[in-house]
Amino acid sequence: MLVLDAFEARLLSMQEDATGNLDPASLATYDISSFGLLKPQGMAVEPATGVLFILDAAGPRLVRLQPTTDGSFT
């Protein structure tokens, strides 16, 4: 699960456990303030690669985040 917190300029992610339920111990927070998002209006994940796209309506522009090999956005 991914949640974009535009007010705090952070991206939250949480993995699921073996039973398909969200695992609170896997909660990770990423600082995205360096992207300069002004009016994020949506996001999508490309399923094959895990690339995250965030639509910033202020540009308008599309921000592309490539996950690391472990699936994180560090």
C-alpha positions as CSV (number, residue, x, y, z in Angstrom):
1,M,0.0,0.0,0.0
2,L,1.3,3.5,-0.8
3,V,0.0,6.7,0.7
4,L,1.1,10.2,-0.5
5,D,0.9,12.7,2.3
6,A,1.3,16.0,0.4
7,F,0.9,18.2,3.5
8,E,4.0,16.5,5.2
9,A,5.8,15.9,1.9
10,R,6.2,12.2,2.5
11,L,5.4,8.9,1.0
12,L,4.3,6.0,3.2
13,S,4.5,2.4,2.2
14,M,3.4,-0.8,3.9
15,Q,3.8,-4.4,2.7
16,E,1.4,-7.3,3.2
17,D,2.1,-10.3,5.2
18,A,1.8,-14.0,4.1
19,T,-1.9,-14.0,4.7
20,G,-2.5,-10.9,2.6
21,N,-3.1,-8.5,5.5
22,L,-1.1,-5.2,5.9
23,D,1.9,-5.6,8.1
24,P,2.3,-2.6,10.4
25,A,5.9,-3.6,11.1
26,S,6.8,-3.0,7.5
27,L,5.7,0.7,7.5
28,A,8.3,2.9,5.8
29,T,8.3,6.6,5.4
30,Y,10.2,8.5,2.6
31,D,10.9,12.2,2.5
32,I,9.7,13.5,-0.9
33,S,10.1,17.2,-0.2
34,S,13.0,17.5,-2.7
35,F,10.5,16.8,-5.6
36,G,8.8,20.2,-5.0
37,L,5.3,18.8,-5.4
38,L,2.9,21.7,-5.2
39,K,-0.5,20.2,-6.1
40,P,-0.2,16.4,-6.2
41,Q,-3.5,15.1,-7.7
42,G,-2.9,11.4,-8.1
43,M,-0.5,8.6,-8.4
44,A,-0.2,5.2,-10.2
45,V,2.2,2.3,-10.0
46,E,3.4,0.4,-13.1
47,P,2.8,-3.2,-12.0
48,A,5.6,-4.9,-13.9
49,T,8.4,-2.6,-12.7
50,G,7.0,-0.9,-9.5
51,V,7.7,2.5,-10.9
52,L,5.6,5.1,-9.2
53,F,4.2,8.1,-11.1
54,I,2.8,11.2,-9.3
55,L,0.8,13.8,-11.1
56,D,1.6,17.4,-10.0
57,A,-1.2,19.6,-11.3
58,A,0.8,22.8,-10.6
59,G,3.1,22.2,-13.6
60,P,1.5,20.2,-14.8
61,R,4.2,17.6,-14.6
62,L,4.6,13.9,-14.0
63,V,7.2,12.8,-11.3
64,R,8.6,9.3,-11.8
65,L,10.1,7.4,-8.9
66,Q,12.1,4.2,-9.6
67,P,12.1,1.8,-6.7
68,T,15.3,0.2,-5.6
69,T,15.9,-3.6,-6.0
70,D,14.3,-4.3,-2.7
71,G,11.1,-2.4,-3.7
72,S,11.7,0.7,-1.5
73,F,11.9,4.3,-2.6
74,T,15.1,5.2,-0.6
